Amino acid sequence: MNENKEYLANSEPPQSTNEYDNKLISYLRANQIAAEHLRLHQLCHSVEDAAQAVQADKADFVKNVCMIDGEGHLLVAIVKGEDRASTSRVGKALLIPPPRLALEQEMLQLAGYPAGGIPSFGFTATFLIDPKVLEQEFVYTGGGSPYSLTRISVQEMMRVNQAIVARVRK
């Protein structure tokens, strides 16, 4: 299923986003991950925008909320698109003080992808997935840039990122 599709809309993504999209596509191929990379021709500022762009249900989207623990390690809380991640619940799940939200430059430095395009896998981090996400068979997650998405089964995503299942939503 490792496919690359393009969805046309009104605007063209900046050329610089292709670097991050291509990085993720290469990762998918090199690791034989069953996923579909979708390159959009519009910026998706919200789950609603993304759902409309690919004609999918908003319930099929996840957000990857990046946090930093007290030792500077990257943590990623994966929650459904309509939910918010809780730093205190992430801390409790990992038996650490509550982490802080990552800054945009930290996301790029530690994950290797810009804010708005962070995938649910493909970089060194501790991943935590909320049980509500497990109710879905497939989800849309970040595709490397704010102009792309990745469609992947939850089972495959968990195989790849080795996520800890814990309630991390508010």
N, C-alpha and C positions, 0 to 999 in steps of 0.2 A: 504494500500500500504506500510505500515511500514515494509520494508524488509531489510535484510542484505545480501549482495552478495559479493563474492570475485572474483577479476580478477587476473589471474596469469600472471606473466612476469618473467624476469630474476632474480630479486633479492628479498630477503625476508625482510619485514620491521622489524626494531628493535622491540623487545618485549615491550619497553617502550611506543611505540605509541599506543599499545592496550589499555592502561589506558585511553587515551583521546578519542579514538574511542568508547570504552565501555561507557564512561561518556555520550557521545552524543547519543548513541543508547538508553541508559537508559532514557535520557531526552525525546527522541522521543516517546518511549513507554509510559512513565508516563504521558505525556501530550497529548497522542493520536494524534500525528502529522502525517498526511498523507505524508510520505516521504520515500525514499529508500536510505539506507546507503550502500555505495560501498567501500569495503576495497581493496586497490590495493596492489600489490606485487612489486611496483616500486615507487620510489620517483618522484613526478611530480613537476619539477622546473618551469614550465610555463604552460600557457593555452594550448599551442600546445601539450606539453607532456601529459597533462590530457585528452585532446580531443582524442588523439591517443590511450591512455590506455583504454578508455571506448567506443571507436569507435563512437564518437559523433562529432557534428559540433562545431567549436570554438565559434560560435555566441551564443551557449547555456550556456556559462559559465559566472559567475559573480566573481568579486573580492570584498573582504571586507577590505577596507582600514581603519585601526584604527588610530584615532587621539585623542588628549587630549586637553580639553579646559583649560581656565585660572584657573579654580577651581579644576582641576585634574580629571574631569569626562571623561569617555570613550565615544567617538563618533565613529560610524561606517558608512562610506560612501560606499554604495553598488553600484558598477558600472559594466557595461559589461566588459568582459575580455579584449577587445581590447582598452578600454578607461582608462584614468587616472583620479584620483580624484583630485579636487581642494580644497585646504584648504580655500582659500578666498571665494569660493562659499558656502562651508559648513558654514563658519562664517556668510555670508550674509543671508543664509537660516534660521539660528538660532538667527540672530540679536545679534551676539557676535563678538569680535575680532577673526581673523583667528586662528584656533587651530593649534597645531603642530602635526607632525606625531608621533605616539607612538613608543617607543623603543621595541625591542623584549621582554625584561624582563617585561615591562609594559603590553604588550599584554597577556602574560602568567598570570601575577598577576591579572589583571583586568577582562579579558575575561575568564580565566581559560583554555585556549587552546594555543598551541604554534603557532608562526608565520608559515604560510603556511598551517595551518589546521583550521583557524578561520571560524566557521560557520556564517551564516547570522542571527542567532537567538540563544537563549538558555542561555543568560547571561544578566546582567544588563548593559545597554548602551542606548544611544540615537541613533537610526538607521535612516539613511536617504537613500532613494532609488532614483536613477536617473530615470527619465521618460523613457529613452531608454530601461531600464530593463523590464518595463511594456509591451513592445512589444512582449515579449516572453511568451509562455504559461507555459513552464517548464524551470528550470535552474539547473545547477550544481553549488554547492557552497562548501565551506570547510566542511570536514567531521570529524573534530576533530584533525586530525594529517596530516602531509604532505603526508601520504600514503593513504588518504581516501577522498571521496567526498560524498556529499548528493545531491540527485536529488529530487527536490520539485517544486510544482507549484508556480508560482509567487503569485497567490491569497492566497495560504496557508502560504507562507512565510510572506506576509504582515499581515495576520491575527495573526500570532504568534509573530512577532517582533514589530507590531504597528508602522511601519516606516512612517516617514514624506516623502512625495513625493516632491522632489526639484531637480533642475538641479545642480548636484554636480560634473559632469565631466568637465574636462578642455576643 
